[in-house]
């Protein structure tokens, strides 16, 4: 039996986290879950406002302003793959804790089933699902903590793989200074069943983020530090052009500087808060640029941008990310708070 969906899985894994891809299972965990996160570089963990889409990624950001808020997100991915999620948050005054629930899916579509000689004998489907619950609470006026628990399943025809994972986050937020600092341990867990006899690792990651909101200017600057569990993210590219010393005829080795290694962890970003109802977003992912750019046609690989717009009681966000010369990522998110409609009524 031939399963032609494997190239699609390989593509999804590769473009979602570039050269770290292929080392772990369930790379769907690293695809940005909202348009705002996608527009701001992929992992945006250090802004404390009423956006539930940030709270479901970093549970330490969950707060009572997100209570009774629902969010829906849709990402038409490559090769007909569709990704989406639905999330809801509720604050419990009795325990001073905000709880969230999220369901995320990846639909790889339908595939043709063939026998050993290529005759079509039907079809089958494939998909991945993440069911997540999270909780966050304030420790005092400055510090908050939170955790997510995730059940992940992957279905390939009649085969199933599952895993459990947790995220742990902490946030320091001082509104009077405009500073927010967050740290996260993501995807701590293990695969409980696999497609083979080998259990694979989950995409564990250490992240730190900081943002600064100017008091008298409509700007918020951010710097996210990713993949801190591994300092050297460089690799040997077999397709890289070779430079020859014209005097000795020897290959000139490309020395990797400490600065380059540091930049591969950084994602600078900015939000332009034009009003309470309209904002622009932009970010630059150095590692994505370094790993996925085509030298002859660099285009805008590594750049991402988007906007946020509030119409009546509904928040709409759009995120664009140039992943590769041959692929872009468009993400659409809607969010609303039920209590806002009740007040209006």
N, C-alpha and C positions, 0 to 999 in steps of 0.2 A: 504494500500500500504506500502510495506516495502522498506526502502532506506538504502541499505547496505553500502553506501559510508560514513556514519557517523563515523565509526571507523577510516577511513583514515583522515577525518578532525580532529578528536581528536588527532591522532598521530602527524599530522603536527603541530597542536597548541602546543602540549606538548613538543615535542623535539625542537621546534624553540626557546622557551624561558623558558623551564623547569617549575619551580614552580610558576612563574608569569603567566604561560599559563592558559587559561580558564577564566581569569578575564576580557578580552577584546575581541572585534571582530577584524577581519582583521589582524590576526597575521602574515600574509604574509609580512607585512611591516617591520618585524624584521628579515627576512631571508636575509643574506648577498647577495648583488647584484652582486658581482664580485669575481673572484678567489683570487685576492690580498687581499680583505677584509676578505674572509673566512680563508685564510692562516694565517692572522694576528689577529685572535681571534674573528672576526665577525663585529666589529665596529672600523674602522680605519679612524679617522677624522682629523688627524693633520700632514699631509705631503703635502707640496705645490710643485708639479712638474707638468708634462704635462700629467698625467694619468687622462683621463676623467672619469674613473670608480670611482675615489675618489671624483671628482667634482659633480657627480650626487647624491652622498650620502650626502656630506656636500657642499652646494652651495657656501659657502664662499671660497672654494678652486678653483672654476672656474676661469680660467685666459686665456689670449689670446694665450698661448702656446697650449691650447686644441682646438683651432679653427679649424673647418673643420675635426674634428676627429670623427670617428664612432667606436662604441664598441658593440660587441655581446657576450652574456654570456649564458651558458647552464649548468643546474644542474639537473642530474637525481636523483630524491629524492626517498623516500621510497615507497614501495607498488605500483610501477609503476607510481608514480606522477612525472611529469616533469615540471621544472621551467626554464624560460629564460627571457632575455630582450634584447632590442636594444636601443641604445642611440646615440645622435648626439649633437655636440656643435658648436657654431659659435660666433665669437667675432665681435662686432660692434664698430668700432673706433669712430663713431660720438657721441656715448653716453658712451664710455669707459666701456662697459659692455659685459660680456660673457653670452650667453643664451644657455641652454641645453633643449633637449626634450627626453623623455624616455617612452617606452612602456614595461611593465613587465606582464608576464602571469604565471598562475599556471594551468596546465592541470591535472585534477584528473582522466581523462579517461572516459570510458563508463561503465555503470552499468546496471545490469539486473533489469527490472521492473517486479514485481510480484503482484498478487492480494492478498486478505486476507487469502487465503488458500495455497499460495505458488506457484501457477501456473504462469509460465512465460508469460507475455503479451507484451513483447517488451524490449526496452532499453532506457536509457537516459544518459546525460553527465553532467559534473559539471566542473566549472572553476572559477578562479578569475583573475581580470585584474586591472592594475594600469597604468593610463596615467598621466605623470608628466611633468611639465615645470619648469625650474629653471633659476635663474639669479644671477650673482655675479659680484662684482666690487671692485676695490681698493679705500679705503678712502684716503690713503697716501702711503708712501713707506713701511710702516710696517703693517697696518691694512687693512683687507678686510671683507666685509659682503656679505651675500647671502640669498636667500629664495627659497623654492620649493613650488609649488602648486600641489596637487595630487587629482585625481578623482579615487576612488576605487569602483569596482563593484564585486559582488559575485553572481554567477548563480548556482542554484541547481534545475535541471529540469526546471520547469516553474516558479520557484520562484527567485526573484532578491532582493539583498540588495545593497545599495550604501552609500558612505560616501565621504566627502571632508576633506582634511587635508593639513596642511602646515608645513614646517620645516624652522627654522630660525637659521642661523649660523654666527659666527664671528671668525676670525683667526688673530693671531699675528705671523708674519713671519720675522725673522731676519737672512738672509743667512750668514752674516759674523760671526755670533755666532753659526750657525748650529741649532738654536732653532725655533720650531714652536709650538704654543699653540692654541687650538681651543676649542670652547664651542658651544653646540647645544641644541635647544629645538626641539624635533622631534614629529611629528604626533599630532600637535595641531588641533583639529577639532571635528566633530561630525558625527554620522550616520544619514543620511537623510531619509533612508527607511530601514526596517529590515524584516526578515522572520516572525517575530511575532509582537505583539503590543508594545513590550519592545524595547526601543532604548539603545544600548550598547555603552560603552566607547571604544575609540580607544586606542592603546598601547602608550600613551604619555610617553616620556622619556627625562630626562636631562642627557647630556653627557659632559665630559671634557676630552681632550686628549693633550698629550705633547710628542714631539719627539726631540731627539738630534742627530745630524749628526756630527761625529768626523771629524775634519779638516784633520788629517793626518792618518786616518785609515778607511778602507772600511766598517764601521758599522753605522747603524742608530738604536738607541734604542728608544723604545716607551712605554708609559704607558697610557692606556685608562681607564677612570673611567666611569662606566655604572650605570644606574638605580639610579641616585643620587636624584631623587624625593622621594625615599623611603629608609630610612637609614637601617632598619632592614629587611633583605631578608631571614632570617632563618624561619623555619617552623617546626611543629611537624610531624615527620615521623612515622606513625603507624607501619611500618615494621622494624623500627630500633631495634637492639638487646637490651635487657634490662639487666642492670647490677645490681646484688643484693649484698647488704652489708652482708658479711658472719657472722658478729657479731649481727646485729640488725634484719636482714632479710628484711630490707626496700629497696625500689628501690633507686638507686643512680642517682640523676638527672644530666643530662648532661648540665653543665653550658656553656652558649654561651658567649665567651669573646668578648671584644671590637675589638681585633685584628682580630678575625674570621669575625665579621660583616664588618670590613673594607676590608678584602681580597675578600669578595664576590662581591665587586664593581670593583675590579682591573683586568686588562688584560695586563700583561707585554708582550712585543714583541721585535723582532729584525729582521733587514734586513741586510744581508751580500751582499754588492755591489761588487761582484767579478770583474765586468767590466760594461761598459755602456750597454752591451748587455746581461748580465747574472747576476741574483741575486737569493739568497736563502732567505726564510722567515720562521719564526717560532714564535709561541705564545702559551700562556697557559691561559686558562679561568678557574679561581678558582671556580666560581659559577657553571659552567657546570659540573666541577668535583664533587663538593660537592653534587649536586642534582641528577646527573644521574649515578654516579658510582655504580657498584655492588660490595659489600664488599668482596665477596669471589673471584671475578675475576675482579680486578680493571682495567686491560688492560691500554690503553692510553687515557682514557676519559679525556677531557679537553685540550688535546694537539692538535695543528693544525700546519701545515707547508705547504710549497709550493715553487714554483719557478717562475721566470719571465725570458723570453727569447725573444730576438729580432732577427728575421731572415729577412734580407733585410729590408723592410719597415713595416713589420708586427710584432706586439708585441703579444706574446702568454704567458698566465699565467695559472698556475694550482694551485688549493688549495685543501688540504685534511684536514678534521676535524673529529676527533673521537667523535661522539656525545654520544654514548652509546655502551655497549658491543655488542648489536645486530644491530647497525647502524652506518654507516660512511657517510660523505658527500664529494663528489668529484665535484669540480666546474671548468669549463673550460671557458676561456675568450680570445677573440681576439680583438685587437684594431689596427686601422690604421688611418693615416691622408691623406686625398685626395690630399692635396697640395704637399705632399712628392712625390707622383707619377707623378704629373704634372712637378715638377722640374726635375725629372729624365728624363722625356720625352723631 
